[in-house]
Amino acid sequence: MRRTIFFAIIALTPFSLSLTQKPDHAPNENLQHEQEIRKLLDEFAQAFARVDTAVLKNLIADDYVHTNLTGEVLNKAQWLERAKMRHADISAGKFKIDHYSYDDIRIRIYGNTAVVTGQATTTGRQEGKELKWDLRFTNVWVKREGRWQRVAFHDSRVASP
């Protein structure tokens, strides 16, 4: 009998402990964070298409790490410099973004961190030729001092069917 009680206590202990643990945030707060991130994704997409480096600079954290589809790792300054070069190409008529959008977005909130996965599609022209980039991405946003900033990004080409 003692043995049965002992095993019952051991078996139920993890369940009873899980009942006393509280989530990092209430469901409503997670929903609010998700809505904030969705708004920022739209803001980022518009700024990226316009190559608005002032907006992009504000949305990207100082400790930002960007790993592009070739495996190259860029910090914030390097990434913004690439954006400025793209802006110069746009001004010279060498590069044009017609459309930039996100699809299949999934946002997971972990306290003050949001992990976003999805697909980004870019269409336009480069050096007179049509371009289309379909990329899968993961990016990470962190809320610091009351505002969300993107701290990491990684993308890769969508696999051909």
C-alpha positions in Angstrom: 0.0 0.0 0.0 2.8 2.4 0.9 4.4 1.6 -2.4 1.2 2.5 -4.3 0.8 5.8 -2.5 4.5 6.6 -3.1 4.2 6.0 -6.8 0.9 8.0 -7.0 2.6 11.0 -5.4 5.5 10.9 -7.8 3.2 10.5 -10.8 1.0 13.4 -9.8 3.7 15.9 -8.6 4.6 17.2 -12.1 0.9 17.8 -12.9 0.2 19.6 -9.6 3.3 21.8 -10.1 2.1 22.8 -13.6 -1.1 24.0 -12.1 0.7 26.5 -9.9 2.9 28.0 -12.7 1.7 31.1 -14.4 2.4 32.0 -18.1 4.8 34.8 -18.9 1.9 36.9 -20.1 -1.8 36.8 -20.0 -3.4 35.7 -23.3 -4.7 39.3 -23.9 -1.2 40.7 -23.5 0.2 38.1 -26.0 -2.5 39.1 -28.5 -1.6 42.8 -28.0 2.1 42.0 -28.6 1.2 40.0 -31.7 -0.9 42.9 -33.1 2.0 45.3 -32.4 4.4 43.0 -34.2 2.1 42.7 -37.2 1.9 46.5 -37.4 5.7 46.7 -37.3 6.0 44.1 -40.0 3.9 46.2 -42.3 5.8 49.3 -41.4 9.1 47.5 -42.1 7.8 46.2 -45.5 6.8 49.7 -46.6 10.1 51.2 -45.4 12.0 48.4 -47.1 10.2 49.0 -50.4 10.8 52.7 -50.2 14.3 52.2 -48.9 13.4 54.6 -46.0 16.6 54.2 -44.0 15.5 56.5 -41.3 12.5 54.3 -40.5 14.5 51.1 -40.9 17.2 52.4 -38.6 14.6 53.0 -35.9 13.1 49.5 -36.3 16.4 47.7 -36.1 18.3 47.2 -32.8 21.9 48.4 -32.5 22.9 44.8 -31.8 21.1 43.5 -35.0 22.4 40.4 -36.8 21.2 39.7 -40.3 22.1 36.5 -42.0 21.3 36.6 -45.7 20.5 33.8 -48.1 24.2 33.5 -49.1 25.2 33.0 -45.5 26.7 36.4 -45.2 26.3 37.9 -41.7 25.7 41.7 -41.5 25.4 44.0 -38.5 23.1 47.0 -38.4 25.5 49.4 -40.0 26.4 47.0 -42.8 22.8 46.2 -43.5 21.8 49.9 -43.6 24.7 50.6 -45.9 23.4 47.9 -48.3 20.0 49.6 -48.1 21.6 53.0 -49.0 23.4 51.4 -52.0 20.0 49.9 -53.1 18.5 53.4 -52.7 21.2 54.8 -55.0 20.5 52.1 -57.6 16.8 53.0 -57.4 17.6 56.7 -57.9 19.8 55.7 -60.9 17.0 53.5 -62.4 19.0 50.4 -62.0 16.8 48.8 -59.4 13.1 49.0 -58.6 10.9 47.3 -56.1 7.3 47.0 -57.3 6.0 44.8 -54.5 7.2 43.6 -51.2 4.9 41.6 -49.0 4.8 39.0 -46.2 2.7 35.7 -46.3 2.2 32.7 -44.1 3.1 34.8 -41.0 3.4 33.0 -37.7 4.2 34.9 -34.6 5.1 33.3 -31.3 5.4 35.5 -28.2 7.8 34.6 -25.4 7.7 37.3 -22.8 9.3 40.4 -24.4 10.5 38.4 -27.4 8.7 37.6 -30.6 9.8 35.0 -33.1 8.3 35.6 -36.5 8.4 33.1 -39.4 6.9 33.5 -42.8 7.5 34.1 -46.5 8.6 37.4 -48.1 8.0 38.0 -51.8 9.7 40.8 -53.7 9.1 41.7 -57.3 10.6 44.4 -59.4 13.4 45.1 -61.9 17.1 45.0 -61.6 19.3 46.2 -64.5 16.3 46.1 -66.8 15.5 42.5 -66.0 12.5 41.3 -64.0 13.3 40.0 -60.6 11.3 37.9 -58.1 12.5 36.7 -54.8 10.5 34.2 -52.7 12.2 33.8 -49.4 11.4 32.0 -46.2 12.5 33.9 -43.1 12.8 33.9 -39.4 13.2 37.2 -37.5 13.3 38.0 -33.9 11.9 41.1 -32.2 12.6 42.1 -28.6 10.7 44.7 -26.6 13.1 47.0 -24.7 12.3 50.2 -22.9 8.7 49.9 -24.1 9.4 49.5 -27.9 9.9 46.5 -30.2 13.0 46.3 -32.4 14.2 43.6 -34.8 17.3 42.0 -33.4 17.9 39.1 -35.8 16.9 38.0 -39.3 17.7 35.0 -41.4 16.3 34.1 -44.8 16.6 31.4 -47.5 15.2 30.8 -50.9 11.9 29.0 -51.1 12.4 25.4 -52.4 11.3 24.8 -55.9 8.4 22.4 -56.2 
